[in-house]
């Protein structure tokens, strides 16, 4: 029974890979949106994600670049490259990589969120708000867009509207299993009260 439970958890994490991150503000989960066209590209992406879990961003970046050598249409590799650049505080390269992902799949929720958070980190909250709203539109079952939009509204001193976004998330029964994400949402709720 324990093995079955462990397999269920591992499967759930593969569909929406929760990033092992100590970031105190941002919520960014990775959702597979395009399958790699070759087994070699698939392996490179997976190895890169494993390296992200141990915060080896340069090595992960190299693996995602190898993925693109094997499959240039792998939009997931592009947004993961964006995430690596974001973690290295190279926000404009992160935005550029996310744009490449979005040129392949304009409705990629992970690319939208990573780009929006990178824009937030360079203090462009208005554009970030637009991207978080689009994330809600294309992925209404994921928390990332709701949290990001509510956070931007809070920083824009629109606390009532931020509460409305969090309430909309609740009404749609959008949840997460990540304890850290739940804590961030709880803290944001307290701030908007």
HELIX and SHEET records of a PDB file:
HELIX    1   1 UNK A    2  UNK A   15  1                                  14    
HELIX    2   2 UNK A   39  UNK A   53  1                                  15    
HELIX    3   3 UNK A   57  UNK A   70  1                                  14    
HELIX    4   4 UNK A   75  UNK A   87  1                                  13    
HELIX    5   5 UNK A   91  UNK A  104  1                                  14    
HELIX    6   6 UNK A  109  UNK A  121  1                                  13    
HELIX    7   7 UNK A  125  UNK A  138  1                                  14    
HELIX    8   8 UNK A  143  UNK A  155  1                                  13    
HELIX    9   9 UNK A  159  UNK A  171  1                                  13    
HELIX   10  10 UNK A  179  UNK A  192  1                                  14    
SHEET    1   A 2 UNK A  16  UNK A  18  0                                        
SHEET    2   A 2 UNK A  29  UNK A  31 -1                                        
END                                                                             
